[in-house]
Amino acid sequence: MFDNFVAEHRQVDDASIFVRHAGEGPPVLLLHGHPRTSATWHRVAPQLVRRGFTVVCPDLRGYGRSRGPAPTADHSAHSKRAVANDLVAVMRSLGHERFALAGHDRGSYVAFRLALDHPDAVSRVAFLDGVPLTEHLARISVQFATQWWHWFFFAQPDIPERVINADPDSWYHGDPLSMGQENYDEWRQATRNPAVVRAMLEDYRAGLTVDRQAEEADRAAGARLRCPALILWSLRDDLEDLYGDPVAPWACWADDVHGHGIDSGHHMAEEAPDALATSLGDFFSG
């Protein structure tokens, strides 16, 4: 995976962020979702490098090989704001003051917070299989609660760790054929690490508390995205079933927003890398 990419740790304040990067040209930051690592981009990132971009793929704080501070009672150590600050610092350490940005799944919430908190740093942003946390919570239905029950299970103290760590291979399901063997091996090693599992759960706990509160404050203040936004969603996942047009919830937050579906299951970077790389490359070139 990631031929000709540099793989290293970057120390930023209270976190050590594992990052892969390569290429020359306009910088692009790619953020993975749960429970993946930066390796999920192994079929997309090289294509963007070939299109002339500098591509940066980090493990989010606590995921994969990145480490942050110990969890805090208010979950702020794993808030999207803290993670976004990590990534801005990483990009600056690599010489990139302004960059394009894409986030998938939980990474889309980090991308949203980064674009709101650091508007001068983000030229364009793509949200993959995600809508803002508060938009999800404002639309809770029986269908949402049934299909996305894990949000509320992960928010419980202690119990999720005990359940998941008892048999992580049964809890997390991965396929080396569809993921690629090296990606699968990296992902499996991460999900068998109790410290990583705890950090991933803290991501969800922060989502329902400090992250929700931050979004509510932004909404009350009339905050909006300043840059163009692209919304992409997996046609064989459930976002369209839940909300109809997944672009619609973003209209509350962005003036310049459009999007389309990708013929894929949820992990589109692994299942439909060519279509995704084309969509991202075209958008980032605009």
Residue pairs with C-beta under 8 A, 6 or more apart in sequence:
1 39
1 42
1 180
1 182
1 183
2 20
2 22
2 39
2 42
2 45
2 46
2 57
3 46
4 22
4 49
5 20
5 21
5 22
5 45
5 55
5 57
6 20
6 21
6 22
7 18
7 19
7 20
8 18
8 19
9 16
9 17
9 18
9 19
9 65
9 66
10 16
10 17
10 19
10 89
10 90
10 93
10 94
11 17
12 85
12 86
12 89
12 90
12 93
13 85
13 86
13 89
14 68
14 69
15 61
15 66
15 67
15 68
15 69
15 82
15 86
16 66
16 67
16 68
17 58
17 59
17 61
17 66
17 86
17 87
17 90
18 38
18 58
18 59
18 64
18 65
18 66
19 38
19 56
19 57
19 58
19 59
19 90
19 94
20 38
20 45
20 56
20 57
20 58
21 54
21 55
21 56
21 57
21 94
22 45
22 46
22 49
22 54
22 55
23 48
23 49
23 52
23 53
23 54
23 55
24 52
24 54
25 52
25 53
25 54
26 52
26 53
26 54
26 99
26 100
26 123
26 284
27 53
27 54
27 55
27 56
27 91
27 94
27 96
27 98
27 99
27 100
28 48
28 53
28 54
28 55
28 56
28 99
28 100
28 101
28 102
28 280
28 284
29 56
29 58
29 87
29 91
29 96
29 99
29 100
29 101
29 102
30 38
30 41
30 44
30 45
30 55
30 56
30 57
30 102
30 103
31 58
31 60
31 87
31 101
31 102
31 103
31 104
31 107
31 108
31 110
31 111
32 38
32 40
32 41
32 57
32 59
32 60
32 63
32 104
32 105
32 107
32 269
33 40
33 103
33 104
33 105
33 106
33 107
33 108
33 128
33 129
34 63
34 105
34 106
34 200
34 203
34 204
35 63
35 172
35 187
35 190
35 191
35 200
36 63
36 104
36 105
36 187
36 267
37 59
37 63
37 64
37 65
37 186
37 187
37 190
38 57
38 58
38 59
38 64
39 64
39 182
39 183
39 186
39 187
40 104
40 179
40 183
40 187
40 267
40 269
40 270
41 55
41 57
41 269
42 180
42 182
42 183
43 180
43 269
43 270
43 273
43 277
44 269
44 273
44 276
44 277
44 280
45 55
45 57
47 273
47 274
47 277
47 281
48 55
48 277
48 280
48 281
48 284
49 55
51 277
51 281
51 285
53 100
53 281
53 284
54 96
56 90
56 91
56 94
56 96
56 99
58 66
58 86
58 87
58 90
59 65
59 66
60 66
60 83
60 86
60 106
60 107
60 110
60 203
61 67
61 68
61 78
61 82
61 83
61 86
61 199
62 68
62 78
62 195
62 196
62 198
62 199
62 200
62 202
62 203
63 190
63 196
63 199
63 200
63 203
64 186
64 190
64 196
65 190
66 86
67 195
68 77
68 78
68 82
68 86
68 199
69 77
70 77
71 77
71 78
71 198
71 199
71 202
74 209
74 210
75 202
75 205
75 206
75 209
75 210
76 82
76 206
76 210
77 202
78 199
78 202
78 203
78 205
78 206
79 206
79 210
79 211
79 214
80 109
80 110
80 112
80 113
80 206
80 207
80 211
80 214
81 113
81 117
81 210
81 211
81 214
83 110
83 113
84 110
84 113
84 114
84 117
84 118
85 117
87 110
87 114
88 114
88 118
88 121
91 97
91 99
91 121
97 121
98 120
98 121
98 122
98 123
99 121
99 122
99 123
100 122
100 123
100 124
100 125
100 126
100 284
101 111
101 114
101 115
101 122
101 124
101 125
101 126
102 111
102 125
102 126
102 127
102 128
102 280
103 109
103 110
103 111
103 112
103 125
103 126
103 127
103 128
103 130
104 128
104 129
104 130
104 268
104 269
105 128
105 129
105 130
105 266
106 130
106 203
106 207
107 128
107 130
108 127
108 128
108 129
108 130
109 130
109 132
109 133
109 207
109 211
111 125
111 126
111 127
112 125
112 127
112 130
112 132
112 253
113 211
113 214
114 121
114 122
115 122
115 125
115 225
115 226
115 227
115 229
116 218
116 223
116 225
119 225
119 226
119 227
122 226
122 227
123 227
124 227
124 228
124 229
124 230
124 283
124 284
124 286
125 225
125 227
125 228
125 229
125 230
126 229
126 230
126 231
126 232
126 279
126 280
126 283
126 284
127 229
127 230
127 231
127 232
127 250
128 232
128 233
128 268
128 276
129 232
129 233
129 234
129 237
129 239
129 266
129 268
130 239
131 239
131 243
131 246
131 249
131 250
132 215
132 249
132 250
132 252
132 253
133 207
133 208
133 211
133 212
133 215
134 212
134 215
134 216
134 219
135 249
135 250
135 252
136 144
136 148
137 208
137 212
139 242
139 243
139 249
141 242
143 241
143 242
144 242
145 152
147 238
147 242
150 204
151 204
151 207
151 208
152 208
153 159
153 160
154 160
154 201
154 204
154 205
155 204
155 205
155 208
160 201
161 194
161 197
161 198
161 201
163 171
164 171
164 172
164 197
164 201
165 194
165 197
168 191
168 192
168 197
169 188
169 192
171 191
172 187
172 188
172 191
174 184
174 187
174 188
175 184
176 184
176 185
178 267
178 270
178 271
179 187
179 267
179 270
180 270
183 270
190 196
191 197
219 252
223 253
224 253
224 254
224 255
225 253
225 254
225 255
225 256
225 257
227 256
228 256
228 257
228 283
228 286
229 250
229 254
229 256
229 257
229 258
230 257
230 258
230 259
230 279
230 280
230 283
231 246
231 247
231 250
231 257
231 258
231 259
231 260
232 259
232 260
232 261
232 262
232 268
232 276
232 279
233 239
233 240
233 246
233 259
233 261
233 262
234 261
234 262
234 264
234 265
234 266
234 268
234 271
234 272
235 261
235 262
235 263
235 264
236 263
236 264
236 265
236 266
237 264
237 265
237 266
239 246
240 246
240 261
243 249
246 259
247 257
247 258
247 259
250 257
250 259
251 257
260 279
262 268
262 272
262 275
262 276
262 279
263 272
263 275
264 271
264 272
264 275
264 276
265 271
268 275
268 276
269 276
